[in-house]
Amino acid sequence: MELVTPGIGLIFWQTVTFIIVLFLLSKFAWKPIMASLRQREDSIESALRMADQAKLEMQALKADNEKLLQEARIERDRILREASEAGTAIVEQAKARANEEGTRMVANARQAIENEKKAALTEVKNTAAALSIEIAERILKRELANPQAQQALVNDYIKEVNLN
C-alpha cells in the first residue's frame, strides 16, 4: 500500500521543492516568459492587423481593377462601335460614289450615242441630199436636153407657184 499512499516526508519535501521552484521561476523566469508571451501576442496581433489591412487593400485594389476592367470594356465597345460605324459610312460613301460614277458614265454614254446618232443622221441626210441632187441633175439633163422641154418645165413651175 505504500505505493498508493505517499509518505508525509515525501509530501513535505515535494511541497518545499515545488515552492522553491515556484519562487525561483517567479523571481527569474516568470517575467521574461511573460514578456516573451506578451511580445509574441503583440507580434501576432500586429500580424493580424497587417493581414486585415492587406486584405482591405487587396479588396480596394480588386475594386479598382474591376472598375478599370469595366472602363476598358466600355472603351473597347465604343471603339468597336465607332469602327463599325466608320466602316459602314465608308461602304455607303463608296456605294454612293459608285452609283454616281455609274450614272455619270451612263449619261456620258447616252450623250455619246446621241451625238453619234445625230452625226449618222446628218451623214445620211447629206448623202441622201447629194444623191437626190445627182439624180435630179441626171433627170433634168435627160429631160431638158431640148429647149421645148425646158420651156414646158418652167411653165409648170410658174403655174404651181401661182397655185400655192
VMD Tcl script that draws the C-alpha trace (Angstrom):
set ca {
  {0.00 0.00 0.00}
  {2.84 2.25 0.33}
  {2.80 2.69 -3.35}
  {-0.67 4.05 -3.29}
  {-0.33 6.37 -0.28}
  {2.73 8.54 -0.18}
  {4.59 9.28 3.00}
  {4.35 12.58 4.86}
  {8.06 13.29 4.40}
  {7.75 12.86 0.67}
  {4.81 15.22 0.51}
  {6.70 17.75 2.65}
  {9.84 17.67 0.53}
  {7.85 17.78 -2.67}
  {5.95 20.80 -1.41}
  {9.18 22.55 -0.33}
  {10.78 21.78 -3.69}
  {7.68 23.00 -5.53}
  {7.66 26.26 -3.54}
  {11.38 26.81 -4.19}
  {10.97 26.11 -7.90}
  {7.91 28.36 -7.95}
  {9.84 31.10 -6.16}
  {12.81 30.78 -8.49}
  {10.57 30.73 -11.54}
  {8.61 33.75 -10.37}
  {11.82 35.60 -9.47}
  {13.88 34.82 -12.58}
  {11.83 33.15 -15.33}
  {8.28 34.36 -14.94}
  {8.90 37.95 -16.10}
  {10.96 37.00 -19.18}
  {8.44 34.28 -20.11}
  {5.55 36.71 -19.69}
  {7.44 39.39 -21.62}
  {8.14 36.99 -24.46}
  {4.49 35.87 -24.41}
  {3.35 39.49 -24.49}
  {5.82 40.18 -27.28}
  {4.58 37.15 -29.19}
  {0.98 38.20 -28.56}
  {1.78 41.72 -29.78}
  {3.53 40.39 -32.90}
  {0.58 38.08 -33.64}
  {-1.86 40.93 -33.10}
  {0.27 43.20 -35.30}
  {0.41 40.49 -37.98}
  {-3.38 40.09 -37.79}
  {-3.85 43.87 -38.12}
  {-1.45 43.92 -41.07}
  {-3.28 40.97 -42.62}
  {-6.60 42.78 -42.18}
  {-5.07 45.93 -43.65}
  {-3.62 43.94 -46.55}
  {-7.00 42.29 -47.05}
  {-8.69 45.70 -47.18}
  {-6.03 46.97 -49.59}
  {-6.50 43.87 -51.77}
  {-10.25 44.45 -51.79}
  {-9.68 48.10 -52.75}
  {-7.24 47.04 -55.48}
  {-9.67 44.40 -56.68}
  {-12.44 47.00 -56.82}
  {-10.13 49.39 -58.69}
  {-9.14 46.61 -61.08}
  {-12.79 45.73 -61.69}
  {-13.54 49.40 -62.31}
  {-10.60 49.72 -64.72}
  {-11.62 46.50 -66.44}
  {-15.18 47.75 -66.82}
  {-13.94 51.08 -68.19}
  {-11.66 49.22 -70.61}
  {-14.59 47.09 -71.77}
  {-16.72 50.19 -72.28}
  {-13.89 51.86 -74.20}
  {-13.36 48.72 -76.30}
  {-17.08 48.56 -77.10}
  {-17.10 52.25 -78.01}
  {-14.07 51.87 -80.27}
  {-15.57 48.80 -81.95}
  {-18.88 50.61 -82.43}
  {-17.12 53.67 -83.90}
  {-15.02 51.45 -86.18}
  {-18.15 49.64 -87.33}
  {-19.93 52.93 -87.98}
  {-16.91 54.30 -89.82}
  {-16.72 51.13 -91.92}
  {-20.41 51.35 -92.72}
  {-20.03 55.03 -93.62}
  {-17.07 54.25 -95.88}
  {-19.02 51.47 -97.60}
  {-22.01 53.76 -98.04}
  {-19.79 56.50 -99.45}
  {-18.19 54.04 -101.83}
  {-21.63 52.81 -102.95}
  {-22.87 56.36 -103.44}
  {-19.70 57.27 -105.34}
  {-20.01 54.14 -107.48}
  {-23.67 54.88 -108.20}
  {-22.83 58.48 -109.04}
  {-19.96 57.38 -111.27}
  {-22.18 54.78 -112.94}
  {-24.92 57.34 -113.52}
  {-22.38 59.78 -114.93}
  {-20.91 57.10 -117.21}
  {-24.38 56.10 -118.44}
  {-25.22 59.76 -119.09}
  {-21.93 60.23 -120.97}
  {-22.59 57.06 -122.97}
  {-26.11 58.21 -123.82}
  {-24.76 61.59 -124.85}
  {-22.08 59.94 -126.99}
  {-24.71 57.65 -128.56}
  {-26.95 60.63 -129.21}
  {-24.06 62.55 -130.79}
  {-23.14 59.56 -132.94}
  {-26.80 59.12 -133.91}
  {-27.05 62.79 -134.90}
  {-23.79 62.56 -136.84}
  {-25.02 59.42 -138.61}
  {-28.37 61.06 -139.42}
  {-26.61 64.14 -140.68}
  {-24.36 62.00 -142.83}
  {-27.36 60.02 -144.14}
  {-29.20 63.29 -144.89}
  {-26.15 64.73 -146.62}
  {-25.69 61.53 -148.61}
  {-29.40 61.43 -149.45}
  {-29.32 65.09 -150.46}
  {-26.24 64.56 -152.57}
  {-27.83 61.52 -154.20}
  {-31.10 63.40 -154.74}
  {-29.27 66.30 -156.35}
  {-27.27 63.96 -158.52}
  {-30.41 62.04 -159.57}
  {-32.31 65.26 -160.17}
  {-29.42 66.60 -162.19}
  {-29.30 63.49 -164.37}
  {-33.06 63.51 -164.83}
  {-33.08 67.21 -165.70}
  {-30.23 66.79 -168.13}
  {-32.06 63.98 -169.88}
  {-35.44 65.68 -169.96}
  {-34.24 69.16 -170.57}
  {-31.97 68.33 -173.38}
  {-34.21 70.12 -175.80}
  {-35.36 73.76 -175.39}
  {-39.09 72.99 -175.70}
  {-38.95 70.68 -172.66}
  {-37.18 73.38 -170.69}
  {-39.91 75.89 -171.56}
  {-42.65 73.43 -170.55}
  {-40.96 72.75 -167.18}
  {-40.65 76.47 -166.42}
  {-44.32 76.99 -167.26}
  {-45.33 74.10 -164.96}
  {-43.35 75.62 -162.10}
  {-44.93 79.02 -162.64}
  {-48.41 77.50 -162.53}
  {-47.56 75.65 -159.28}
  {-46.19 78.82 -157.72}
  {-49.35 80.74 -158.52}
  {-51.48 77.96 -157.06}
  {-49.64 77.85 -153.73}
}
mol new
graphics top color blue
foreach p $ca { graphics top sphere $p radius 0.5 }
foreach p [lrange $ca 0 end-1] q [lrange $ca 1 end] { graphics top cylinder $p $q radius 0.2 }
display resetview
